[in-house]
Amino acid sequence: MKKSIGIDLGTTNSAAAIKKARVEVLQNAEGEFITPSCVTVRKRLMRKPEFIVGRHALEWLRQEPENTVTAVKRLIGRNYHDPEVQELIRNGRFRCPLSPHSSGTKNSLAITAGGREFSPEEISAHILAKIKADAERALGGEVDTAVITVPAYFNDKQKHATRTAAALAGLKVSRLLPEPTAAAISFGVDQLSGTEGKTVLVFDFGGGTLDLSLLAISGGQIIEIAKGGDMWLGGEDIDNLLVVHALRETAAREDMDDLRLRALIGRLEPGQRNRLLAELKTAAEKTKIALSDSPEACLSVLGLLTDEDGDPLNIEAECSREQLEELMAPTLAALLKLVRGLLTESHFSKELVDLVLLVGGSSRISCVINALRQEFGPEKVLAHERPMLAVAEGAAILSCRLADTQECPSCGKEAGQHDAVCPHCQFDLENHAVRHGLVDIVHAAAHDYFIRLENDQRFLLIKKNTPLPCSSTEVFQLVDAEQELAHIRFYNVVNGREERIGDLWLGIDRDSGGPEPEEPPRVAVTLDIDESNLVSVRAALAGQPEVKVEGTLSRGKADERLFLLLEQTISEADRKGCSAYTVADLLCRARGIIRSIRKVVDPRTGAADEALCRQVEEKIRKAAAIAEAEEAPLTRIYYAESMLNDYGSLIAPALQEKIISKIERLRKIDEDGGYEETMQAMDELAAALEDPGLNLAHDLTQIENACEICHRTEPDKATRFMRAAAAVLEAAETGEEPDIAQLEAVMPEVEDVLDQHARSAQKIHRDIRR
């Protein structure tokens, strides 16, 4: 039987657990409960790279730091230009090279290791793959499903990337669970029972993030009241404080200033420098842990640095708890500010908080515990008995609850998840779940969700802390009655700063018929958030079900790069002021390109179809070349087909067949061929349309087109044009010789209308407004 587990995918360490009759944290292949979130990529000649994960990767960190990725969780779902990512690059804390992904946009991020480019999702997938394999080894069966924990303050892009990493590792995610809620599940199931209710503030201070959640727990139910924290504040930052302290102490002992010491480090060969920095980080972490149990500890890295004369320069520093507290004073102030801000935001006072639950390795630091005890009172602050394992345990409990089956606590046999009693021994499963298990979780939106409108206006779709799942549908107007494209941008607001979720490009296909709208159509935009805080969006034209709307939510990958390339082409056409016929051709191409782009990226794994990507890119470049040349092959096809459909009875059958042949040739070459081939095929169709046998059909088609242009602004002129055409058509249908004098009388005006329309520059609207 396939099994479902809980996974704590941590910044520094990860763990897995399963709940049967009781919760069991699973040992990895090394016999440990904790797996370091560390991946080394080893380049092998003429072969695929080798991935080393966990404890053994930490050992490689000293030898190949430039090929070893730590704290990838800080990068997942991020883009290269994020201020925090740039800060990591500036201070040298991330030793593998970072850059925008070559197949994505500036909203993407790539890590170079082992001579190859990887997305953070791909690196995280190797961590998850090891956890999955180790769990299968421990359980003796296949693991296919997991509840995976994420920081409470992760944004949509980070959660989506985490789910992608799981898919790459062969795991189906039944729920993305906020880490503080997971810890509370572990605590609550053990500590709270019956109808007892508590308001619990979970303070989850891990290696890479601070997560805060205010929860109501009662009778096995957990309601998320509010979330907060800082995704860039964790134990690693404290390690860095200790590294700075050690360097400062060493410089003082050697009678040199900090800049000189840093210059000595900077002049090392890259491999030596990276090894020294890796050793410093490891030593700092050991010192921090030691100070949780001892009043003093020593940080030392010996034999890796020399002075200008080549003499050994050992980095050594004593550190006491008091010194660590002094170093951490700004950090402690930041922690308390975030805690107070969360309570204020949720309209709670600290007196209304019953318990403060400390979770995560960094919560064991004495000055952190003391600061929270001073804030809330010593009797309220509780350290979880298993701070490093609590999150995995909570995930396992929920994973069991979400699975199709459960293990009977009495007989150990398998029962259905929703069975009230065990079918084998009649044990009361329902009552046991109420007394000992999780009954329900009411999740809440982690952030405010906005949509950006015309003129950079911002519209709130879903407010932070809204119970999940939730959905919001709002109706907006397109800015132009004949608009065929829309570009809609979605944002979170995190800690007062806008963070982009993704963009929705719509192609609006009106070829399905129906009257032309008299005013700008309205588009209904729906944003859904599920229990995992994952966002999906969709759109439809309000009141026009016959009109197709194509859309996709981009998140910085290859599809977004193609969308932006298409948008650049459209913007250039706007800047140039292309003719109406060129714009019509470009819009038609854009709709088809949008449909193709939606197929480029696998929505489950995030993998790009490179062959399709190249095809679409070539189509965009071809569209740009056609617009630049002010040509319109698709408009020419539409014109010819319209003439044949409406006035085919006036055209000789042999001539009709010739035109149809040229249309089909142009359509096929336009779909599959290059720019030059398309232009040649268009010229061939144009030559066929110059046959004298088409003169009358041409005149009538031009009159019809002129009427469409005039019917709003000059309806009297449109009526006069159609009256002239109707007289000729009536004669033709009765077999009489048509009197073309009326046509000849209006044709100069018709040609003038069409000429002005052709020369008029058209703007391609893409905005929406409220």
Residue pairs with C-beta under 8 A, 6 or more apart in sequence:
1 141
1 405
1 414
2 141
2 142
2 143
2 144
2 145
3 18
3 135
3 139
3 141
3 142
3 143
3 144
3 145
4 18
4 143
4 144
4 145
4 146
4 147
4 174
4 399
4 400
4 402
4 403
5 16
5 17
5 18
5 26
5 135
5 143
5 145
5 146
5 147
5 395
5 396
5 399
6 16
6 17
6 18
6 19
6 146
6 147
6 148
6 149
6 177
6 182
6 392
6 393
6 394
6 395
6 396
6 397
6 398
6 399
7 14
7 15
7 16
7 128
7 131
7 146
7 147
7 148
7 149
7 392
7 395
8 14
8 15
8 16
8 17
8 149
8 179
8 182
8 389
8 391
8 392
8 395
9 37
9 73
9 124
9 127
9 128
9 131
9 148
9 149
9 150
9 162
10 37
10 73
10 206
10 207
10 208
10 391
11 37
11 71
11 73
11 74
11 206
11 207
11 208
11 209
11 234
11 236
12 36
12 37
12 70
12 71
12 206
12 207
12 208
12 234
12 235
12 236
12 361
13 34
13 35
13 36
13 37
13 207
13 361
13 388
14 34
14 35
14 36
14 37
14 127
14 131
15 25
15 26
15 33
15 34
15 35
15 388
15 389
15 391
15 392
16 25
16 26
16 28
16 131
16 134
16 135
16 146
16 392
16 396
17 23
17 24
17 25
17 26
17 389
17 392
17 393
17 395
17 396
18 24
18 26
18 135
18 139
18 396
18 399
18 400
19 396
19 397
19 399
19 400
20 400
20 407
20 412
21 407
21 408
21 409
21 412
23 186
23 393
23 396
23 397
24 396
25 33
25 386
25 389
25 392
25 393
26 33
26 134
26 135
26 138
26 139
27 33
27 134
27 138
28 34
28 35
28 54
28 130
28 131
28 134
28 138
29 130
29 133
29 134
29 137
30 54
30 55
30 56
32 55
33 388
33 389
34 388
34 389
35 53
35 54
35 55
35 127
35 130
35 131
35 134
36 54
36 55
36 57
36 58
36 70
37 70
37 71
37 72
37 73
37 127
38 53
38 54
38 57
38 58
38 61
38 68
38 69
38 70
39 51
39 52
39 53
39 57
39 68
39 69
39 72
39 113
39 123
39 126
39 127
40 51
40 52
40 53
40 56
40 57
40 60
40 61
40 64
40 67
40 68
40 69
40 113
41 49
41 50
41 51
41 67
41 68
41 69
41 113
41 114
41 116
41 118
42 49
42 50
42 51
42 52
42 60
42 64
42 67
42 114
43 49
43 67
43 114
43 115
43 116
44 50
49 114
49 115
49 116
51 126
52 60
53 126
53 127
53 129
53 130
54 127
54 130
57 68
58 282
60 67
60 68
61 68
61 70
61 278
61 282
62 275
62 278
62 279
62 282
63 275
65 95
65 271
65 274
65 275
65 277
65 278
66 95
66 96
66 97
66 113
66 270
66 271
66 274
67 96
67 113
67 114
68 95
68 96
68 113
68 278
69 96
69 111
69 113
69 123
71 94
71 207
71 208
71 236
72 111
72 120
72 123
72 124
72 127
73 124
73 208
73 209
74 84
74 88
74 208
74 231
74 232
75 85
75 94
75 98
75 109
75 111
75 120
76 120
76 121
76 124
76 158
76 161
76 162
76 165
77 120
77 154
77 155
77 157
77 158
77 159
77 160
77 161
77 162
78 84
78 85
78 109
78 120
78 157
78 158
79 85
79 100
79 106
79 107
79 108
79 109
79 556
80 86
80 98
80 99
80 100
80 106
80 108
80 109
80 110
81 100
81 106
81 107
84 231
84 232
85 98
85 109
88 94
88 98
89 98
92 277
93 236
93 240
95 274
95 277
95 278
96 111
96 112
96 113
97 111
97 112
98 109
98 110
98 111
98 112
99 109
99 110
99 112
99 117
100 106
100 108
100 109
100 110
101 108
101 109
101 110
101 117
101 119
101 556
101 557
102 110
102 117
103 557
103 558
103 561
103 608
103 610
103 613
104 110
104 556
104 557
104 558
104 560
104 561
105 556
105 557
105 560
105 561
105 564
106 556
107 500
107 555
107 556
107 560
108 119
108 556
108 557
108 560
109 119
109 120
109 556
110 117
110 118
110 119
111 117
111 118
111 119
111 120
111 123
112 118
113 123
119 606
120 161
120 165
121 161
121 162
121 164
121 165
121 168
121 606
122 165
122 168
124 161
124 162
124 165
125 165
125 166
125 168
125 169
126 169
128 148
128 165
128 166
128 168
128 169
128 171
129 168
129 169
129 170
132 143
132 146
132 169
132 170
132 171
135 143
136 142
136 143
143 171
144 170
144 171
144 172
145 171
145 172
145 173
145 174
145 399
145 403
146 166
146 171
146 172
146 173
146 174
146 395
146 399
147 173
147 174
147 175
147 176
147 177
147 182
147 395
147 396
147 398
147 399
147 402
148 162
148 163
148 166
148 171
148 173
148 175
148 176
148 177
148 395
149 176
149 177
149 178
149 179
149 182
149 391
149 392
149 394
149 395
150 158
150 159
150 162
150 176
150 177
150 178
150 179
151 158
151 178
151 179
151 209
151 211
151 229
151 231
152 178
152 179
152 180
152 181
152 204
152 211
152 212
152 213
152 227
152 228
152 229
152 446
153 209
153 211
153 227
153 228
153 229
153 230
153 231
153 446
153 447
153 494
154 162
154 231
154 446
154 533
155 446
155 447
155 492
155 494
155 499
155 501
156 492
156 501
156 502
156 533
156 534
156 535
157 499
157 500
157 501
157 502
157 555
157 556
158 231
159 176
159 532
159 533
159 534
160 534
160 535
160 555
161 555
161 606
162 173
162 176
163 173
163 176
163 532
163 534
164 604
164 605
164 606
166 172
166 173
167 173
167 604
167 605
167 606
168 605
168 606
168 607
173 532
174 399
174 402
174 403
175 398
175 399
175 402
175 531
175 532
176 532
176 533
176 534
177 394
177 395
177 398
177 532
178 211
178 213
178 224
178 227
178 443
178 446
178 533
179 204
179 206
179 209
179 211
179 359
179 391
180 202
180 203
180 204
180 211
180 212
180 213
180 215
180 227
180 359
181 202
181 213
181 215
181 222
181 224
181 394
181 441
181 443
182 390
182 391
182 392
182 393
182 394
182 395
182 398
183 202
183 204
183 357
183 359
183 384
183 390
183 391
183 394
184 200
184 202
184 213
184 215
184 217
184 222
184 357
184 394
185 222
185 393
185 394
185 395
185 397
185 398
185 438
185 441
186 384
186 386
186 390
186 391
186 393
186 394
186 397
187 200
187 357
187 382
187 384
187 390
187 394
188 200
188 217
188 220
188 222
188 438
189 220
189 397
189 436
189 437
189 438
192 198
192 217
192 218
192 220
193 219
193 220
193 435
193 436
194 219
194 435
195 218
195 219
196 218
196 219
197 216
197 217
197 218
197 219
198 216
198 217
198 218
198 354
198 355
199 214
199 215
199 216
199 217
199 225
199 348
199 352
199 353
199 354
199 355
200 214
200 215
200 216
200 217
200 353
200 354
200 355
200 356
200 357
201 212
201 213
201 214
201 215
201 339
201 342
201 343
201 353
201 355
201 356
201 357
201 376
202 211
202 212
202 213
202 214
202 215
202 357
202 359
203 210
203 212
203 339
203 356
203 357
203 358
203 359
203 363
203 372
204 210
204 211
204 212
204 213
204 229
204 359
204 360
204 363
204 391
205 234
205 235
205 335
205 358
205 359
205 360
205 361
205 362
205 363
205 368
206 234
206 235
206 359
206 360
206 361
206 362
207 234
207 235
207 236
207 360
207 361
207 362
208 231
208 232
208 234
208 235
208 236
209 229
209 230
209 231
209 232
209 233
209 234
210 229
210 230
210 233
210 234
210 335
210 338
211 227
211 229
212 227
212 228
212 229
212 338
212 339
212 342
213 224
213 226
213 227
213 228
214 224
214 225
214 226
214 227
214 342
214 343
214 346
214 348
214 353
215 222
215 223
215 224
215 225
216 222
216 223
216 225
217 223
219 434
219 439
220 433
220 434
220 435
220 437
220 438
220 439
220 440
221 438
221 439
221 440
221 441
221 442
222 438
222 440
222 441
222 442
223 441
223 442
224 441
224 442
224 443
224 444
224 465
225 346
225 348
225 444
225 465
226 342
226 345
226 346
226 348
226 444
226 465
227 342
227 444
227 446
227 464
227 465
228 338
228 339
228 341
228 342
228 345
229 338
230 334
230 338
230 495
231 494
233 331
233 334
233 335
234 362
235 285
235 288
235 360
235 361
235 362
237 331
238 288
238 324
238 327
238 328
238 331
238 362
238 365
239 281
239 284
239 285
239 288
240 284
241 327
241 328
241 331
242 284
242 287
242 288
242 299
242 319
242 324
242 327
243 280
243 281
243 284
245 299
245 317
245 319
245 323
245 327
246 280
246 283
246 284
246 299
246 301
246 315
246 316
246 317
246 319
247 258
247 261
247 262
247 315
248 258
248 317
249 316
249 317
249 318
250 261
250 313
250 314
250 315
250 316
250 317
251 257
251 258
251 260
251 261
253 316
254 261
254 307
254 313
264 305
264 306
264 307
264 308
264 313
265 273
265 276
265 277
265 305
266 273
268 276
268 305
272 304
275 304
276 301
276 304
276 305
279 301
279 304
280 301
280 315
283 299
283 300
283 301
284 299
286 297
286 299
287 297
287 298
287 299
287 319
288 324
288 365
289 361
290 297
291 297
291 319
291 320
291 321
291 324
291 365
291 366
292 364
292 365
292 366
295 320
295 321
296 318
296 319
296 320
296 321
297 318
297 319
298 316
298 317
298 318
298 319
299 315
299 316
299 317
299 319
300 314
300 315
300 316
300 317
301 314
301 315
301 316
302 312
302 314
302 315
302 316
303 312
303 314
304 315
305 312
305 313
305 314
305 315
306 312
306 313
307 313
321 366
321 367
324 365
324 367
325 332
325 366
325 367
328 365
328 367
328 368
332 367
332 368
332 371
335 368
335 371
336 371
336 375
339 372
339 375
343 349
343 350
343 353
346 465
350 375
350 376
353 376
353 380
354 380
355 380
355 382
356 372
356 376
356 380
356 381
356 382
357 382
357 384
358 364
358 368
358 369
358 372
358 381
358 382
358 383
358 384
358 387
359 384
359 387
359 390
359 391
360 387
360 388
360 391
361 387
361 388
362 368
363 369
363 383
363 387
364 383
364 387
369 381
369 383
372 381
373 381
384 390
386 393
397 437
397 438
398 438
398 441
400 406
400 437
401 417
401 437
401 438
403 417
404 416
404 417
405 414
405 415
405 416
405 417
406 414
406 415
406 416
406 417
406 419
406 429
407 413
407 414
407 415
408 414
408 415
408 422
408 424
408 425
408 427
408 429
409 427
409 432
409 436
410 422
410 425
410 427
411 422
411 424
411 425
411 427
413 422
413 424
413 425
415 422
415 423
415 424
415 429
416 423
419 429
420 428
420 429
420 430
421 427
421 428
421 429
421 430
422 429
433 439
441 531
442 467
442 468
443 467
443 468
443 469
443 531
443 532
443 533
444 464
444 465
444 466
444 467
444 468
445 462
445 463
445 464
445 465
445 466
445 468
445 470
445 529
445 533
446 464
446 533
447 464
447 492
447 493
447 494
447 499
448 460
448 462
448 463
448 464
448 492
448 493
449 460
449 461
449 462
449 472
449 490
449 491
449 492
449 501
449 527
449 529
449 535
450 458
450 459
450 460
450 461
450 490
450 491
450 492
450 493
450 498
451 458
451 459
451 461
451 474
451 476
451 488
451 489
451 490
451 491
451 525
451 527
452 458
452 459
452 488
452 489
452 490
452 491
453 459
453 476
453 767
453 768
453 769
453 770
454 479
454 767
454 768
454 769
455 767
455 769
457 769
457 770
458 491
459 474
459 770
461 472
461 474
461 525
461 527
462 470
462 472
462 527
462 529
464 493
466 529
468 529
468 530
468 531
468 533
469 528
469 529
469 530
469 531
470 528
470 529
471 526
471 527
471 528
471 529
472 526
472 527
473 524
473 525
473 526
473 527
474 524
474 525
475 522
475 523
475 524
475 525
475 542
476 522
476 523
476 524
476 525
476 768
476 769
476 770
477 520
477 521
477 522
477 523
477 768
477 769
477 770
478 486
478 508
478 520
478 521
478 522
478 523
478 765
478 767
478 768
479 520
479 765
479 767
479 768
479 769
480 520
480 765
481 516
481 517
481 518
481 519
481 520
481 521
482 516
482 517
483 508
483 520
483 521
483 765
483 766
484 507
484 508
484 509
484 510
484 587
484 590
484 591
485 505
485 506
485 507
485 508
485 570
485 587
485 590
485 591
485 594
485 764
485 765
485 766
486 504
486 505
486 506
486 508
486 523
486 539
486 766
486 767
486 768
487 503
487 504
487 505
487 506
487 567
487 766
487 767
488 503
488 504
488 505
488 506
488 525
488 537
488 539
488 768
489 500
489 503
489 504
490 500
490 501
490 502
490 503
490 504
490 527
490 535
490 537
490 553
491 498
491 499
491 500
491 501
492 498
492 499
492 500
492 501
493 499
501 535
501 553
501 555
502 535
502 537
502 553
502 554
502 555
502 556
502 560
503 553
503 554
503 560
503 563
504 525
504 537
504 539
504 551
504 552
504 553
504 554
505 551
505 552
505 554
505 563
505 566
505 594
505 597
506 523
506 539
506 549
506 550
506 551
506 594
507 549
507 550
507 551
507 590
507 591
507 592
507 594
507 595
508 521
508 541
508 547
508 548
508 549
508 591
509 547
509 548
509 549
509 550
509 591
510 547
512 546
512 547
512 548
513 546
514 544
514 546
514 547
516 708
517 544
518 712
521 541
521 542
521 544
521 547
522 541
522 542
522 543
523 539
523 540
523 541
523 542
523 549
523 768
524 539
524 540
524 541
524 542
525 537
525 538
525 539
525 768
526 537
526 538
526 539
527 535
527 536
527 537
528 535
528 536
528 537
528 538
529 535
530 536
535 553
536 553
537 551
537 553
538 551
539 549
539 551
540 549
541 547
541 549
550 591
550 594
550 595
550 598
551 598
552 559
552 594
552 597
552 598
554 560
554 563
557 601
557 606
557 608
558 600
558 601
558 608
558 613
559 597
559 598
559 600
559 601
559 608
562 593
562 597
562 600
562 613
562 616
562 617
562 620
563 594
563 597
565 617
565 620
566 590
566 593
566 594
566 597
566 620
566 623
567 766
569 586
569 620
569 623
569 624
569 627
570 586
570 590
570 764
570 766
572 624
572 627
572 628
573 582
573 583
573 586
573 627
573 764
574 763
574 764
576 627
576 628
577 761
578 586
578 627
578 630
578 761
578 762
579 630
579 632
579 758
579 759
579 760
579 761
579 762
580 757
580 758
580 760
580 762
581 632
581 635
581 758
582 626
582 627
582 630
582 631
582 632
582 635
583 762
583 764
584 632
584 634
584 635
584 638
585 626
585 627
585 631
585 632
585 633
585 634
585 635
586 623
586 626
586 627
586 764
587 764
588 634
588 635
588 638
589 619
589 623
589 626
589 634
590 623
592 619
593 616
593 619
593 620
593 623
596 612
596 615
596 616
596 619
597 616
599 609
599 612
600 608
600 609
600 612
600 613
600 616
601 607
601 608
601 609
602 608
602 609
618 674
622 674
622 675
622 678
625 675
626 632
626 633
626 675
626 678
629 679
631 679
631 682
633 666
633 670
633 678
633 679
633 681
633 682
634 670
636 666
636 682
636 685
636 686
637 663
637 666
637 667
637 670
637 685
639 701
639 705
640 659
640 662
640 663
640 685
640 689
641 663
642 701
642 704
643 651
643 694
643 697
643 698
643 700
643 701
644 651
644 656
644 659
644 660
646 700
646 701
646 704
647 696
647 697
647 700
647 701
648 656
648 697
649 732
649 733
650 696
650 697
650 700
650 732
651 659
651 693
651 694
651 697
652 693
655 691
655 693
655 694
658 688
658 691
659 685
659 688
659 689
662 681
662 684
662 685
662 688
663 685
665 681
665 684
665 685
666 678
666 681
666 682
666 684
666 685
669 677
669 678
669 681
670 678
670 681
673 681
689 698
696 728
696 738
696 740
696 743
699 725
699 740
699 743
699 747
699 750
700 725
700 728
700 729
700 743
702 747
702 750
702 751
702 754
703 721
703 722
703 724
703 725
703 743
703 746
703 747
703 750
704 725
705 754
706 718
706 721
706 749
706 750
706 753
706 754
707 718
707 721
707 722
709 753
709 754
709 757
710 717
710 718
710 721
710 753
711 718
717 749
717 753
720 746
721 746
721 749
721 750
723 742
724 742
724 743
724 745
724 746
725 743
727 738
727 739
727 742
728 738
728 739
728 740
728 742
728 743
731 737
731 738
731 739
732 738
